[in-house]
């Protein structure tokens, strides 16, 4: 039997050749904006000039300049991908579709995590085969990271990485029909930094009409830096590089230097009279906004958007357990962390003690960090969205405990991703250093989680009751769980 020809899609910018897969068709490294180089790294994303002939969409694109991320004994290469793969044209998307046939299918646009300084759509965890298999067109997005993406430079547009995601959503609106997707049925979803960017999109006026639904996985509606905090980071970056804090001064600096200076920006004291550090010292860069997304939802598309939002039960274990951090924490140190990260730490500490009466100081440290980074901002955004959207909010609490790191990783940050993408049985996620540990992952849970995301993209309902701030209940692995007894709300 003769080999079937590779598929070709004709887009407004030019034709793209993809490959056939067991679940459909895949097109890689499709540009949604012009390559950001030199001064262009600090400018808004510009339209791509297009191309003649047929573009090769069978190979991955370069990635945004980024540092190497190390998580000790835990192998997070499936999450971060290859790291920095140099090349100018990295403002691209990958598309995995059942067929580029004008079928008008639900579209899901994924925004990766990585602390706003790392990651790409080349990560193995973001393979779209299961979504295409189940009738969804999956689009995964690369965007500017680090200093080009998020350093707040006077005279340059703020939040350039967020502007990239907006540009990618505009590309989806204008182009996705050619790949078999419905431009009027788009769900944007993100994890970690990508989830916090999704929160910002919900409050961004320019995002109105670009998506119909949103999923926030382990993000925060209060994860933005204030302008005052951003000025401190900008001053430190300029001083470390020996230049003035202007786009003109930063433009000639090579990407290698911009990446190399990032470690010198960690550890800055970003607390102000009115704000704590929204990223708890884990990253000095991220969106910069005068008002947190949870408090500015009325300005964007949120009222007309269905929202699925949640966290993992032991988020902060990812940042502490691989380096054996929790084992050496004292009670006094845990309380000091709570005082530094939380405006009112007493209710958080009391709730943790009630849930785990015999908990260690390290577990308290992890709970405080998780609350500051994810849970408080998730609750504020969920409550605000439920009030303005007519109750089109759904909340989850992911509680499957990975057996990695001798069973101590637990339901940590990122552990839900293999279940969302229905990849939990992949060998590269298991073993002594794998994200899910040596034990087999429950296939039924993967089917349930992935199926809920697919159902939400298609209908706006993941299959459980809507979230009501008056009785805050979230869907968990085996049924509903009263959040009020586990996680303090607000903050």
Long-range contacts (C-beta under 8 A, 24 or more apart in sequence): 6-58, 7-100, 8-54, 9-100, 9-178, 9-179, 10-178, 11-175, 11-178, 12-50, 12-174, 12-175, 13-48, 13-50, 13-51, 13-175, 14-50, 14-51, 14-52, 14-53, 14-54, 14-55, 15-53, 15-54, 15-55, 16-54, 16-55, 16-57, 17-54, 17-55, 17-56, 17-57, 17-58, 18-57, 18-58, 18-95, 18-100, 19-58, 21-96, 21-129, 21-132, 22-129, 22-133, 23-96, 23-98, 23-129, 23-130, 23-132, 23-133, 24-96, 24-97, 24-98, 24-99, 24-132, 24-133, 25-96, 25-97, 25-98, 25-99, 25-100, 25-132, 26-94, 26-95, 26-96, 26-97, 26-128, 26-132, 27-57, 27-94, 27-95, 27-96, 27-97, 27-100, 27-179, 28-57, 28-58, 28-59, 28-60, 28-61, 28-92, 28-94, 29-56, 29-57, 29-59, 29-60, 29-61, 29-89, 29-92, 29-94, 30-55, 30-57, 30-92, 30-93, 30-94, 30-95, 31-89, 31-91, 31-92, 32-91, 32-92, 32-93, 32-141, 32-167, 32-168, 32-170, 32-171, 33-91, 33-164, 33-167, 33-168, 33-171, 34-91, 35-88, 35-89, 35-90, 35-91, 36-88, 36-91, 36-144, 36-148, 37-88, 38-251, 38-252, 39-247, 39-248, 39-251, 41-144, 41-148, 41-160, 41-250, 41-251, 41-255, 42-148, 42-153, 42-156, 42-157, 42-160, 42-247, 42-250, 42-251, 43-156, 43-157, 43-160, 43-247, 44-157, 44-160, 44-163, 45-91, 45-160, 45-163, 45-164, 45-167, 60-85, 60-94, 60-122, 61-85, 61-87, 61-89, 61-90, 61-92, 61-94, 61-122, 61-142, 62-86, 62-87, 62-88, 62-89, 62-90, 63-87, 63-90, 63-120, 63-122, 63-142, 64-90, 64-120, 64-142, 64-143, 64-144, 64-145, 64-146, 64-148, 64-149, 65-145, 65-146, 65-148, 65-255, 65-256, 65-258, 65-259, 66-114, 66-117, 66-118, 66-119, 66-120, 66-145, 66-146, 66-259, 67-117, 67-118, 67-146, 67-259, 67-262, 67-263, 69-114, 69-115, 69-118, 71-318, 71-322, 72-322, 72-323, 72-324, 73-322, 73-405, 73-433, 74-318, 74-321, 74-322, 74-404, 74-405, 74-409, 74-433, 74-435, 75-433, 75-434, 75-435, 76-414, 76-435, 77-124, 78-123, 78-124, 78-125, 78-428, 78-429, 78-435, 79-113, 79-114, 79-119, 79-123, 79-125, 79-414, 79-417, 79-435, 80-114, 80-118, 80-119, 80-120, 80-123, 81-119, 81-120, 81-121, 81-122, 81-123, 81-124, 82-120, 82-122, 83-118, 84-259, 85-120, 85-122, 86-255, 90-120, 90-142, 91-142, 91-143, 91-144, 91-164, 91-167, 91-168, 92-121, 92-142, 93-121, 93-139, 93-140, 93-141, 93-142, 93-168, 93-171, 93-172, 94-121, 94-128, 94-139, 94-140, 95-137, 95-138, 95-139, 95-176, 95-179, 96-127, 96-128, 96-129, 96-131, 96-132, 96-137, 96-138, 97-132, 97-137, 97-138, 97-179, 97-180, 97-181, 98-132, 98-133, 98-135, 98-136, 98-137, 98-180, 99-180, 100-178, 100-179, 100-180, 101-180, 102-177, 102-178, 102-180, 103-180, 103-181, 104-177, 104-180, 104-181, 104-182, 104-185, 105-135, 105-136, 105-137, 105-180, 105-181, 105-182, 105-185, 106-135, 106-136, 106-137, 106-181, 106-182, 106-185, 106-187, 106-454, 106-457, 106-458, 107-136, 107-137, 107-138, 107-139, 107-172, 107-176, 107-181, 107-182, 107-183, 107-185, 107-186, 107-187, 107-457, 108-136, 108-137, 108-138, 108-139, 108-186, 108-187, 108-188, 108-189, 108-453, 108-457, 109-139, 109-140, 109-141, 109-168, 109-169, 109-172, 109-186, 109-187, 109-188, 109-189, 109-211, 110-138, 110-139, 110-140, 110-141, 110-189, 110-190, 110-194, 111-141, 111-143, 111-165, 111-188, 111-189, 111-190, 111-191, 111-194, 111-195, 111-197, 111-198, 112-140, 112-141, 112-142, 112-190, 112-191, 112-193, 112-194, 113-190, 113-191, 113-192, 113-193, 113-194, 113-195, 113-218, 113-414, 114-145, 114-192, 114-193, 115-192, 115-193, 115-279, 115-282, 115-283, 116-145, 116-146, 116-149, 116-150, 116-161, 116-193, 116-283, 116-285, 116-286, 116-287, 117-145, 117-146, 117-262, 117-283, 117-285, 118-145, 119-145, 119-193, 124-423, 124-426, 124-428, 125-417, 125-418, 125-421, 125-423, 126-421, 127-421, 127-423, 128-421, 130-421, 130-422, 130-423, 130-450, 131-421, 131-454, 134-450, 134-451, 134-454, 135-454, 135-458, 136-454, 136-457, 136-458, 137-176, 137-179, 137-180, 137-181, 139-168, 139-172, 139-176, 139-181, 141-165, 141-168, 143-168, 146-258, 146-259, 146-262, 146-285, 147-237, 147-250, 147-258, 147-261, 147-262, 147-285, 148-255, 148-258, 149-285, 150-285, 150-286, 150-287, 150-288, 151-233, 151-234, 151-237, 151-250, 151-285, 152-225, 152-227, 152-230, 152-231, 152-233, 152-234, 152-288, 153-234, 153-245, 153-246, 153-247, 153-250, 154-234, 154-245, 154-246, 155-246, 155-247, 155-248, 156-247, 158-288, 159-200, 159-287, 159-288, 159-289, 161-197, 161-287, 162-197, 162-200, 162-201, 162-204, 162-287, 165-197, 165-201, 166-201, 166-204, 166-206, 166-207, 166-210, 169-201, 169-207, 169-210, 169-211, 170-210, 172-210, 173-209, 173-210, 184-212, 185-212, 185-457, 185-458, 186-210, 186-211, 186-212, 186-213, 187-211, 187-212, 187-213, 187-214, 187-215, 187-456, 187-457, 188-213, 188-214, 188-215, 189-214, 189-215, 189-216, 189-217, 189-308, 189-453, 190-215, 190-216, 190-217, 190-219, 191-217, 191-218, 191-219, 191-414, 191-416, 191-417, 192-217, 192-218, 192-219, 192-413, 192-414, 193-219, 193-283, 193-286, 194-219, 195-219, 195-220, 196-220, 196-223, 196-224, 196-286, 196-287, 197-287, 199-223, 199-293, 199-294, 199-377, 199-381, 200-224, 200-287, 200-289, 200-293, 201-300, 201-301, 202-293, 202-297, 202-300, 202-301, 202-302, 202-305, 202-307, 202-381, 202-385, 203-289, 203-291, 203-293, 203-296, 203-297, 203-299, 203-300, 203-302, 204-299, 204-300, 204-301, 205-299, 205-300, 207-300, 207-301, 208-300, 208-301, 208-304, 209-301, 210-301, 211-301, 211-305, 212-304, 212-305, 212-306, 212-460, 213-305, 213-306, 213-307, 213-308, 213-456, 213-457, 213-460, 214-305, 214-306, 214-307, 214-308, 215-307, 215-308, 215-309, 215-453, 215-456, 216-307, 216-308, 216-309, 216-310, 216-378, 216-381, 217-310, 217-416, 217-417, 217-420, 218-310, 218-311, 218-312, 218-315, 218-374, 218-413, 218-414, 218-416, 219-309, 219-374, 219-377, 219-378, 220-278, 220-373, 220-374, 220-376, 220-377, 220-378, 220-381, 221-292, 221-293, 221-294, 221-377, 221-378, 221-380, 221-381, 221-382, 221-384, 222-278, 222-292, 222-293, 222-294, 222-376, 222-377, 222-380, 222-381, 222-491, 223-278, 223-279, 223-286, 223-287, 223-292, 223-293, 223-373, 223-377, 224-278, 224-286, 224-287, 224-288, 224-289, 224-292, 224-293, 225-270, 225-278, 225-279, 225-286, 225-287, 225-288, 225-289, 226-272, 226-274, 226-275, 226-288, 226-289, 226-290, 227-288, 227-290, 228-272, 228-275, 229-270, 229-272, 229-275, 229-277, 229-288, 230-288, 232-268, 232-270, 233-265, 233-268, 233-270, 233-284, 233-285, 236-264, 236-265, 236-268, 236-284, 237-261, 237-265, 240-264, 240-265, 271-340, 276-340, 276-341, 276-342, 276-343, 276-372, 277-341, 278-377, 279-373, 280-341, 280-369, 280-372, 280-373, 282-319, 282-373, 292-377, 292-380, 293-381, 294-377, 294-380, 294-381, 294-383, 294-384, 295-380, 295-384, 297-381, 297-384, 297-385, 297-388, 298-388, 302-384, 302-385, 302-388, 302-389, 303-388, 303-389, 303-390, 304-389, 305-389, 305-392, 306-389, 306-392, 306-393, 306-394, 306-456, 306-460, 306-461, 307-382, 307-385, 307-389, 307-392, 307-393, 307-394, 308-394, 308-395, 308-396, 308-452, 308-453, 308-456, 308-462, 309-378, 309-381, 309-382, 309-385, 309-393, 309-394, 309-395, 309-396, 309-467, 310-378, 310-395, 310-396, 310-397, 310-398, 310-474, 310-475, 311-370, 311-374, 311-375, 311-378, 311-397, 311-398, 312-397, 312-398, 312-399, 312-411, 312-412, 312-413, 312-415, 312-416, 313-397, 313-398, 313-399, 313-401, 313-410, 313-411, 314-366, 314-370, 314-401, 314-410, 314-411, 314-412, 315-369, 315-370, 315-373, 315-374, 315-375, 315-411, 315-412, 315-413, 316-365, 316-366, 316-367, 316-368, 316-369, 316-370, 316-373, 316-412, 316-413, 317-366, 317-408, 317-409, 317-410, 317-411, 317-412, 317-413, 318-409, 318-412, 318-413, 318-414, 319-369, 319-413, 320-362, 320-365, 320-366, 320-369, 321-405, 321-408, 321-409, 321-410, 321-412, 322-405, 322-409, 325-362, 325-365, 326-360, 326-361, 326-362, 326-363, 326-365, 326-366, 327-362, 328-362, 329-360, 329-361, 329-362, 329-364, 329-365, 330-361, 331-361, 331-364, 333-361, 333-365, 334-361, 334-362, 334-364, 334-365, 334-368, 335-364, 337-365, 337-368, 337-369, 338-364, 338-368, 341-368, 341-369, 341-372, 342-368, 342-371, 342-372, 342-491, 343-491, 344-491, 347-488, 348-488, 348-491, 351-486, 351-487, 351-488, 354-485, 355-485, 355-486, 371-487, 371-488, 371-491, 372-491, 374-413, 375-487, 375-491, 376-488, 376-490, 376-491, 377-491, 379-472, 379-483, 379-487, 379-489, 379-490, 379-491, 380-490, 380-491, 382-467, 382-469, 382-472, 383-469, 383-472, 383-489, 386-466, 386-467, 386-468, 386-469, 387-469, 391-466, 391-467, 391-468, 392-460, 392-466, 393-466, 393-467, 394-456, 394-461, 394-462, 394-464, 394-465, 394-466, 394-467, 394-475, 395-467, 395-472, 395-473, 395-474, 395-475, 395-483, 396-452, 396-462, 396-464, 396-474, 396-475, 396-476, 397-474, 397-475, 397-476, 397-481, 397-483, 397-486, 398-449, 398-476, 398-477, 399-476, 399-477, 400-441, 400-442, 400-445, 400-477, 402-435, 402-436, 402-437, 403-436, 403-437, 403-438, 403-439, 404-433, 404-434, 404-435, 404-436, 404-437, 404-438, 405-437, 407-437, 409-435, 409-437, 416-449, 418-446, 419-445, 419-446, 419-449, 419-450, 420-449, 420-450, 420-453, 421-450, 422-446, 422-447, 422-450, 445-477
